[in-house]
């Protein structure tokens, strides 16, 4: 069946994603109900729950205004072992005794502010032209690139039996799974509570926030957003033309371990799917990670 392309209703839809379905399955459900062209401003892994910001109708053209917004999460981190994916879907690694609360607090202090963390192997970034999660499924070991992120809040809400519940506020594109791995554990649960000025408490899949109102909440007018879209489109065309010339000359090859241009800003789930990088709405089915 053809994907709906209707341009109305136009606006932003806030959805509280449950655990289990992919973000794209949730998006498809909304799209089938509205019959409008629908995209997203960052995804969540299937095990994660919380706020998805969907763009409907003409709002899909303005995705760049929403993709790079900071995110807030509540996460349970099992500090007794790491996993191959940084979440409960991976295979366990190096089981160990959880740290004391004092040791945990010291580790958290080192992760606040501007940090560089490796991107998880089970993510949608491209390594040598192929998605990292596909290489992971094939058992191909690769050195994952680092990503600079900003961690504005990383606080312990509770710590019981080796499970730390953390309040995490981060720049767009930060993988909470990478933070959990740096602490010596993995995310056993993850819930996105905020995307910029939007909160999961106001999520209502039946409500379409008018695009002017949604833009106003991120400090933009419709005219400013349209001007930004045109400027980005012109820049994309110029870069594409330059890339085509380089490829035609045979002087460009994508090195392994380097993020491809246009990677999702990420888990996460949508990202950056570098930080603050923005892109248009996606309607694929790859595992993006929390953007994400």
Protein Blocks (a to p, Z undefined) as FASTA:
>chain_A
ZZdfbfbdcddddddddehiafklmmmmmmmmnopacddebdadfkbgcjddddehjllm
mmmmmmmpccdddddddfkbccfkopakbccehiaddddfklmmmmmmmmgcjddddddf
bbcbdeehiafklmmmnopacdddddddddfbdcdfbdcehiacddddddehiafklmmm
mnopacfbdcdfbgcjbcfklgcfkbccdfklmmmmnopafklmmmmmmmmmmmmmmmmm
mmmmmmmnopaccdehiacehiafbehibccddehiacdddfbfbdebjaZZ
